[in-house]
Amino acid sequence: MSFLSQDVPLSWYLLLSATLFSLGVVGFLVKRNLITVFMSIELMLNGVNLSFVTFAHQWHAVKGQIFVFFVMVVAAAEAAVGLAIIIAVFRARATLAVDRIDLMKL
Amino acid sequence: MHLILFFLFAACCLAGAINLLLQTHPIASALSLIVVMTSLAVLYLLLGAEFLAAAQIIVYSGAIMVLFVFVVMLLNAGREERTMGSRSARVVGFPAVVVLLAVLSTLILRAQGLGTAGLDQGITSTQDLSRVLFHELLLPFEVTSVLILIAILGAVALASHGSGDPHGNPERTAQQ
Protein backbone atom coordinates (compact mmCIF):
# COMPACT_ATOMS: atom_id res chain seq x y z
CA MET A 1 0.00 0.00 0.00
CA SER A 2 3.01 2.29 0.26
CA PHE A 3 2.94 2.54 -3.52
CA LEU A 4 -0.56 4.00 -3.43
CA SER A 5 0.10 6.54 -0.70
CA GLN A 6 3.15 8.07 -2.31
CA ASP A 7 3.18 11.49 -3.91
CA VAL A 8 2.99 12.17 -7.62
CA PRO A 9 6.06 13.73 -9.28
CA LEU A 10 5.25 17.06 -10.88
CA SER A 11 6.94 15.94 -14.10
CA TRP A 12 3.98 13.62 -14.69
CA TYR A 13 1.64 16.58 -14.62
CA LEU A 14 3.92 18.40 -17.06
CA LEU A 15 4.00 15.35 -19.35
CA LEU A 16 0.19 15.24 -19.30
CA SER A 17 0.13 18.93 -20.14
CA ALA A 18 2.54 18.47 -23.07
CA THR A 19 0.50 15.51 -24.34
CA LEU A 20 -2.75 17.49 -24.17
CA PHE A 21 -1.14 20.36 -26.07
CA SER A 22 0.16 18.00 -28.77
CA LEU A 23 -3.24 16.33 -29.09
CA GLY A 24 -4.71 19.80 -29.53
CA VAL A 25 -2.25 20.57 -32.33
CA VAL A 26 -3.03 17.22 -34.01
CA GLY A 27 -6.75 18.00 -33.74
CA PHE A 28 -6.15 21.41 -35.26
CA LEU A 29 -4.47 19.75 -38.25
CA VAL A 30 -6.77 16.73 -38.59
CA LYS A 31 -10.26 18.07 -37.98
CA ARG A 32 -12.17 19.32 -41.01
CA ASN A 33 -14.99 21.12 -39.23
CA LEU A 34 -14.58 24.75 -38.23
CA ILE A 35 -16.16 24.24 -34.80
CA THR A 36 -14.02 21.23 -33.90
CA VAL A 37 -10.89 23.08 -35.08
CA PHE A 38 -11.85 25.77 -32.60
CA MET A 39 -12.37 23.14 -29.90
CA SER A 40 -8.81 21.90 -30.52
CA ILE A 41 -7.55 25.41 -29.76
CA GLU A 42 -9.42 25.28 -26.44
CA LEU A 43 -7.74 21.93 -25.75
CA MET A 44 -4.32 23.51 -26.32
CA LEU A 45 -5.18 26.37 -23.95
CA ASN A 46 -6.19 23.87 -21.29
CA GLY A 47 -2.95 21.96 -21.69
CA VAL A 48 -0.94 25.14 -21.15
CA ASN A 49 -3.09 26.05 -18.13
CA LEU A 50 -2.24 22.74 -16.50
CA SER A 51 1.48 23.45 -16.76
CA PHE A 52 0.92 26.93 -15.26
CA VAL A 53 -0.85 25.41 -12.25
CA THR A 54 1.88 22.78 -11.90
CA PHE A 55 4.64 25.39 -11.80
CA ALA A 56 2.61 27.53 -9.40
CA HIS A 57 2.54 24.48 -7.10
CA GLN A 58 6.25 23.88 -7.60
CA TRP A 59 7.36 27.40 -6.68
CA HIS A 60 4.50 28.07 -4.22
CA ALA A 61 3.69 31.14 -6.29
CA VAL A 62 0.17 32.54 -6.39
CA LYS A 63 0.86 34.54 -9.52
CA GLY A 64 0.98 31.42 -11.66
CA GLN A 65 -2.60 30.67 -10.70
CA ILE A 66 -3.60 34.25 -11.42
CA PHE A 67 -2.09 33.88 -14.86
CA VAL A 68 -4.37 30.87 -15.45
CA PHE A 69 -7.28 33.04 -14.33
CA PHE A 70 -6.37 35.63 -16.97
CA VAL A 71 -5.98 32.92 -19.60
CA MET A 72 -9.50 31.74 -18.76
CA VAL A 73 -10.87 35.29 -19.14
CA VAL A 74 -9.15 35.75 -22.49
CA ALA A 75 -10.30 32.29 -23.61
CA ALA A 76 -13.89 33.21 -22.78
CA ALA A 77 -13.63 36.42 -24.82
CA GLU A 78 -11.92 34.52 -27.62
CA ALA A 79 -14.64 31.86 -27.66
CA ALA A 80 -17.39 34.48 -27.86
CA VAL A 81 -15.75 36.37 -30.73
CA GLY A 82 -14.59 33.21 -32.51
CA LEU A 83 -18.01 31.60 -32.46
CA ALA A 84 -19.55 34.85 -33.74
CA ILE A 85 -17.04 34.77 -36.60
CA ILE A 86 -17.97 31.13 -37.28
CA ILE A 87 -21.64 32.14 -37.47
CA ALA A 88 -20.77 34.98 -39.86
CA VAL A 89 -18.70 32.60 -42.02
CA PHE A 90 -21.55 30.10 -42.09
CA ARG A 91 -23.93 32.83 -43.24
CA ALA A 92 -21.63 33.88 -46.04
CA ARG A 93 -20.55 30.43 -47.27
CA ALA A 94 -23.29 28.11 -45.93
CA THR A 95 -20.67 25.53 -44.97
CA LEU A 96 -18.48 24.66 -42.00
CA ALA A 97 -15.94 22.50 -43.85
CA VAL A 98 -12.54 24.17 -43.73
CA ASP A 99 -11.65 22.77 -47.15
CA ARG A 100 -14.34 24.89 -48.77
CA ILE A 101 -13.42 28.08 -46.90
CA ASP A 102 -10.26 28.63 -48.91
CA LEU A 103 -10.62 32.12 -50.33
CA MET A 104 -7.34 33.28 -48.82
CA LYS A 105 -5.45 30.12 -49.76
CA LEU A 106 -2.56 30.57 -52.16
CA MET B 1 -4.73 8.23 -2.79
CA HIS B 2 -3.24 11.13 -4.74
CA LEU B 3 -1.67 8.64 -7.14
CA ILE B 4 -4.98 6.86 -7.75
CA LEU B 5 -6.83 10.12 -8.34
CA PHE B 6 -4.08 11.38 -10.64
CA PHE B 7 -4.08 8.25 -12.77
CA LEU B 8 -7.88 8.10 -12.90
CA PHE B 9 -8.38 11.67 -14.02
CA ALA B 10 -5.30 11.86 -16.23
CA ALA B 11 -6.68 8.79 -18.03
CA CYS B 12 -10.09 10.50 -18.32
CA CYS B 13 -8.35 13.58 -19.70
CA LEU B 14 -6.36 11.70 -22.34
CA ALA B 15 -9.33 9.51 -23.28
CA GLY B 16 -11.49 12.59 -23.75
CA ALA B 17 -8.84 14.34 -25.84
CA ILE B 18 -8.33 11.30 -28.08
CA ASN B 19 -12.09 10.84 -28.38
CA LEU B 20 -12.36 14.49 -29.47
CA LEU B 21 -10.05 13.66 -32.36
CA LEU B 22 -11.78 10.43 -33.33
CA GLN B 23 -15.41 11.56 -33.25
CA THR B 24 -16.83 12.86 -36.50
CA HIS B 25 -19.87 14.60 -35.08
CA PRO B 26 -19.18 18.03 -33.52
CA ILE B 27 -21.57 17.48 -30.62
CA ALA B 28 -19.68 14.30 -29.62
CA SER B 29 -16.42 16.23 -29.78
CA ALA B 30 -17.91 18.97 -27.59
CA LEU B 31 -19.02 16.43 -24.98
CA SER B 32 -15.55 14.82 -24.91
CA LEU B 33 -14.05 18.28 -24.43
CA ILE B 34 -16.31 18.72 -21.39
CA VAL B 35 -14.88 15.46 -20.01
CA VAL B 36 -11.34 16.80 -20.52
CA MET B 37 -12.10 20.10 -18.82
CA THR B 38 -13.87 18.56 -15.82
CA SER B 39 -11.01 16.08 -15.27
CA LEU B 40 -8.59 19.00 -15.47
CA ALA B 41 -10.58 20.73 -12.72
CA VAL B 42 -9.97 17.70 -10.48
CA LEU B 43 -6.26 17.82 -11.34
CA TYR B 44 -6.16 21.52 -10.38
CA LEU B 45 -7.73 20.59 -7.06
CA LEU B 46 -5.05 17.92 -6.56
CA LEU B 47 -2.43 20.62 -7.16
CA GLY B 48 -4.03 22.82 -4.52
CA ALA B 49 -5.71 25.37 -6.76
CA GLU B 50 -9.23 25.31 -5.38
CA PHE B 51 -10.43 28.58 -6.91
CA LEU B 52 -9.16 27.60 -10.35
CA ALA B 53 -10.90 24.22 -10.09
CA ALA B 54 -14.21 25.96 -9.44
CA ALA B 55 -13.54 28.54 -12.17
CA GLN B 56 -12.58 25.79 -14.61
CA ILE B 57 -15.91 24.04 -14.10
CA ILE B 58 -17.98 27.23 -14.15
CA VAL B 59 -16.21 29.09 -16.97
CA TYR B 60 -14.89 26.32 -19.19
CA SER B 61 -17.18 23.33 -18.83
CA GLY B 62 -20.10 25.60 -18.04
CA ALA B 63 -20.10 28.80 -20.06
CA ILE B 64 -17.72 28.19 -22.94
CA MET B 65 -18.93 24.69 -23.73
CA VAL B 66 -22.57 25.77 -23.56
CA LEU B 67 -21.63 28.41 -26.13
CA PHE B 68 -20.07 25.70 -28.32
CA VAL B 69 -23.06 23.40 -28.02
CA PHE B 70 -25.38 26.31 -28.81
CA VAL B 71 -23.46 27.13 -31.97
CA VAL B 72 -23.42 23.47 -33.04
CA MET B 73 -27.18 23.41 -32.54
CA LEU B 74 -27.75 26.79 -34.23
CA LEU B 75 -25.75 25.96 -37.34
CA ASN B 76 -27.13 22.42 -37.44
CA ALA B 77 -23.59 21.10 -37.88
CA GLY B 78 -23.65 17.58 -39.19
CA ARG B 79 -21.09 14.85 -39.57
CA GLU B 80 -17.81 16.14 -40.88
CA GLU B 81 -16.44 14.73 -44.07
CA ARG B 82 -13.05 13.09 -43.94
CA THR B 83 -10.62 14.50 -46.43
CA MET B 84 -6.91 14.17 -46.73
CA GLY B 85 -6.31 17.63 -45.39
CA SER B 86 -3.70 19.98 -46.68
CA ARG B 87 -0.32 18.85 -47.91
CA SER B 88 1.53 21.33 -45.73
CA ALA B 89 -0.15 19.84 -42.65
CA ARG B 90 1.05 16.37 -43.59
CA VAL B 91 4.55 17.41 -44.58
CA VAL B 92 5.33 19.99 -41.91
CA GLY B 93 2.60 19.76 -39.26
CA PHE B 94 2.69 16.18 -38.03
CA PRO B 95 6.50 15.83 -37.90
CA ALA B 96 6.60 19.16 -36.07
CA VAL B 97 4.09 17.89 -33.48
CA VAL B 98 6.10 14.70 -32.95
CA VAL B 99 9.33 16.69 -32.57
CA LEU B 100 7.64 19.14 -30.20
CA LEU B 101 6.29 16.37 -27.98
CA ALA B 102 9.65 14.56 -28.00
CA VAL B 103 11.59 17.71 -27.10
CA LEU B 104 9.14 18.68 -24.36
CA SER B 105 9.12 15.19 -22.84
CA THR B 106 12.91 15.01 -22.87
CA LEU B 107 13.21 18.41 -21.23
CA ILE B 108 10.61 17.56 -18.58
CA LEU B 109 12.10 14.16 -17.78
CA ARG B 110 15.63 15.54 -17.55
CA ALA B 111 14.66 18.59 -15.48
CA GLN B 112 16.21 18.69 -12.04
CA GLY B 113 14.56 19.95 -8.90
CA LEU B 114 10.95 19.30 -9.77
CA GLY B 115 9.04 18.49 -6.60
CA THR B 116 6.15 16.21 -5.90
CA ALA B 117 2.49 16.85 -5.28
CA GLY B 118 0.75 15.27 -2.31
CA LEU B 119 -2.62 15.56 -0.67
CA ASP B 120 -1.16 17.01 2.53
CA GLN B 121 0.73 19.90 0.95
CA GLY B 122 -1.96 22.48 1.53
CA ILE B 123 -4.07 24.43 -0.88
CA THR B 124 -3.89 28.00 -2.09
CA SER B 125 -6.93 29.60 -0.56
CA THR B 126 -9.11 32.01 -2.50
CA GLN B 127 -8.18 34.61 0.12
CA ASP B 128 -4.47 34.47 -0.81
CA LEU B 129 -5.34 34.55 -4.48
CA SER B 130 -7.64 37.55 -4.24
CA ARG B 131 -5.20 39.43 -2.04
CA VAL B 132 -2.57 39.32 -4.79
CA LEU B 133 -5.13 39.83 -7.54
CA PHE B 134 -6.78 42.90 -6.07
CA HIS B 135 -3.69 44.54 -4.60
CA GLU B 136 -0.78 43.97 -6.96
CA LEU B 137 -2.61 43.11 -10.16
CA LEU B 138 -5.61 45.39 -9.96
CA LEU B 139 -4.87 47.21 -13.21
CA PRO B 140 -4.60 44.04 -15.38
CA PHE B 141 -7.79 42.81 -13.75
CA GLU B 142 -9.64 45.98 -14.72
CA VAL B 143 -8.17 45.84 -18.22
CA THR B 144 -9.60 42.33 -18.67
CA SER B 145 -13.06 43.66 -17.83
CA VAL B 146 -12.68 46.16 -20.68
CA LEU B 147 -11.52 43.27 -22.89
CA ILE B 148 -14.64 41.28 -22.02
CA LEU B 149 -16.82 44.29 -22.79
CA ILE B 150 -15.19 44.76 -26.20
CA ALA B 151 -15.53 41.03 -26.89
CA ILE B 152 -19.25 41.15 -26.08
CA LEU B 153 -19.77 44.13 -28.37
CA GLY B 154 -17.75 42.48 -31.12
CA ALA B 155 -19.64 39.20 -30.81
CA VAL B 156 -23.00 40.94 -30.96
CA ALA B 157 -21.93 43.09 -33.91
CA LEU B 158 -20.58 40.08 -35.81
CA ALA B 159 -23.39 37.66 -35.10
CA SER B 160 -26.30 40.06 -35.63
CA HIS B 161 -24.93 41.50 -38.85
CA GLY B 162 -27.61 41.56 -41.52
CA SER B 163 -30.39 39.91 -39.54
CA GLY B 164 -32.05 43.11 -38.31
CA ASP B 165 -31.17 45.14 -41.37
CA PRO B 166 -34.24 46.12 -43.43
CA HIS B 167 -32.05 47.20 -46.36
CA GLY B 168 -30.09 43.95 -46.28
CA ASN B 169 -29.64 41.64 -49.19
CA PRO B 170 -32.90 39.61 -49.56
CA GLU B 171 -30.93 36.48 -50.48
CA ARG B 172 -29.01 36.59 -47.24
CA THR B 173 -32.10 37.10 -45.12
CA ALA B 174 -33.76 34.23 -46.97
CA GLN B 175 -30.82 31.98 -46.11
CA GLN B 176 -31.28 32.62 -42.44
Contacts between the chains, C-beta under 8 A, distances in Angstrom:
chain1	res1	chain2	res2	distance
A	3	B	3	7.4
A	4	B	1	6.9
A	4	B	3	5.7
A	4	B	4	6.2
A	5	B	1	6.7
A	5	B	3	7.7
A	6	B	3	6.2
A	7	B	2	6.1
A	7	B	3	7.7
A	7	B	116	3.8
A	7	B	117	6.0
A	7	B	118	3.9
A	8	B	2	5.5
A	8	B	3	5.7
A	8	B	6	4.8
A	8	B	46	7.7
A	8	B	116	6.3
A	8	B	117	5.1
A	8	B	118	7.6
A	9	B	114	6.6
A	9	B	115	8.0
A	9	B	116	5.3
A	9	B	117	7.9
A	10	B	114	4.7
A	10	B	115	5.6
A	10	B	116	6.4
A	10	B	117	5.8
A	11	B	108	5.1
A	11	B	109	6.2
A	11	B	111	6.7
A	11	B	114	5.2
A	12	B	6	7.0
A	12	B	10	7.6
A	13	B	6	7.9
A	13	B	43	7.1
A	13	B	47	7.0
A	13	B	117	7.0
A	14	B	108	4.5
A	14	B	114	7.6
A	15	B	105	6.1
A	15	B	108	5.7
A	15	B	109	7.7
A	16	B	10	5.2
A	16	B	13	6.6
A	16	B	14	7.4
A	16	B	43	7.7
A	18	B	101	6.1
A	18	B	104	4.1
A	18	B	105	6.2
A	18	B	108	6.6
A	19	B	14	6.6
A	19	B	17	7.9
A	19	B	101	7.0
A	20	B	13	6.7
A	20	B	14	7.6
A	20	B	17	5.8
A	20	B	36	7.4
A	21	B	104	8.0
A	22	B	97	5.3
A	22	B	100	6.3
A	22	B	101	4.3
A	22	B	104	7.9
A	23	B	14	7.7
A	23	B	17	4.4
A	23	B	18	6.7
A	23	B	20	7.8
A	23	B	21	6.6
A	24	B	17	7.5
A	25	B	93	7.6
A	25	B	97	4.9
A	25	B	100	7.3
A	26	B	21	6.4
A	26	B	94	7.3
A	26	B	97	5.7
A	27	B	17	7.9
A	27	B	20	6.1
A	27	B	21	5.0
A	29	B	85	6.7
A	29	B	89	4.4
A	29	B	93	4.5
A	29	B	94	6.7
A	29	B	97	7.5
A	30	B	21	6.1
A	30	B	85	6.7
A	31	B	21	7.3
A	31	B	29	7.8
A	31	B	80	7.1
A	32	B	80	4.9
A	32	B	81	6.3
A	32	B	82	6.8
A	32	B	83	5.7
A	32	B	85	7.1
A	33	B	26	5.6
A	33	B	77	6.6
A	33	B	80	4.0
A	35	B	26	4.9
A	35	B	29	7.9
A	35	B	30	7.9
A	35	B	68	6.8
A	35	B	71	6.3
A	35	B	72	5.9
A	35	B	75	7.6
A	35	B	77	5.9
A	36	B	20	7.4
A	36	B	26	5.4
A	36	B	29	4.8
A	36	B	80	6.9
A	38	B	68	7.7
A	39	B	20	6.5
A	39	B	26	7.9
A	39	B	29	5.7
A	39	B	30	6.5
A	39	B	33	5.3
A	39	B	68	6.6
A	40	B	20	7.4
A	42	B	33	6.5
A	42	B	60	7.7
A	42	B	64	6.9
A	43	B	17	6.0
A	43	B	20	6.7
A	43	B	33	6.6
A	43	B	36	6.5
A	46	B	36	6.6
A	46	B	37	6.3
A	46	B	40	5.7
A	46	B	60	7.2
A	49	B	40	7.4
A	50	B	40	6.1
A	50	B	43	6.5
A	50	B	44	7.7
A	53	B	43	7.8
A	53	B	44	5.4
A	53	B	47	5.1
A	53	B	49	5.1
A	53	B	52	6.3
A	54	B	47	6.3
A	54	B	117	7.9
A	56	B	47	7.7
A	56	B	49	7.0
A	56	B	124	7.6
A	57	B	47	4.5
A	57	B	48	5.8
A	57	B	49	7.6
A	57	B	115	7.8
A	57	B	117	5.9
A	57	B	121	7.8
A	58	B	114	6.4
A	58	B	115	5.5
A	62	B	124	6.0
A	62	B	128	5.6
A	62	B	129	5.8
A	62	B	132	4.8
A	63	B	132	6.5
A	63	B	137	7.8
A	65	B	49	5.2
A	65	B	51	7.3
A	65	B	52	5.6
A	65	B	124	6.1
A	65	B	129	6.1
A	66	B	129	6.7
A	66	B	132	6.2
A	66	B	133	5.5
A	66	B	137	6.1
A	68	B	49	7.5
A	68	B	52	5.5
A	69	B	51	7.8
A	69	B	52	6.8
A	69	B	55	6.6
A	69	B	129	7.9
A	69	B	133	7.3
A	70	B	140	6.8
A	70	B	144	6.3
A	72	B	55	6.0
A	72	B	56	7.4
A	72	B	59	5.2
A	72	B	60	6.9
A	73	B	144	4.7
A	73	B	147	7.2
A	73	B	148	6.7
A	74	B	144	7.4
A	74	B	147	7.0
A	75	B	59	8.0
A	75	B	60	7.6
A	75	B	64	6.8
A	76	B	59	5.9
A	76	B	63	6.4
A	76	B	64	6.0
A	76	B	148	7.2
A	76	B	151	7.8
A	77	B	147	5.6
A	77	B	148	5.6
A	77	B	150	7.8
A	77	B	151	3.5
A	78	B	151	7.6
A	79	B	64	4.7
A	79	B	67	5.7
A	79	B	68	7.4
A	80	B	67	6.8
A	80	B	151	5.2
A	80	B	152	6.7
A	80	B	154	7.9
A	80	B	155	4.3
A	81	B	151	5.3
A	81	B	154	5.2
A	81	B	155	5.4
A	81	B	158	7.1
A	83	B	67	5.8
A	83	B	68	7.1
A	83	B	71	4.8
A	83	B	155	7.5
A	83	B	159	8.0
A	84	B	154	7.0
A	84	B	155	4.1
A	84	B	156	7.7
A	84	B	158	3.8
A	84	B	159	4.2
A	85	B	158	6.0
A	86	B	71	6.3
A	86	B	75	7.5
A	87	B	71	6.7
A	87	B	74	7.1
A	87	B	75	6.9
A	87	B	158	7.2
A	87	B	159	5.0
A	88	B	158	5.2
A	88	B	159	6.9
A	88	B	161	6.4
A	90	B	75	5.1
A	91	B	161	8.0
A	91	B	162	7.0
A	91	B	172	6.7
A	91	B	175	6.7
A	91	B	176	6.9
A	94	B	175	6.6
A	96	B	75	6.4
A	96	B	77	5.5
A	96	B	80	7.8
A	97	B	80	7.0
A	97	B	81	6.3
A	99	B	83	5.5
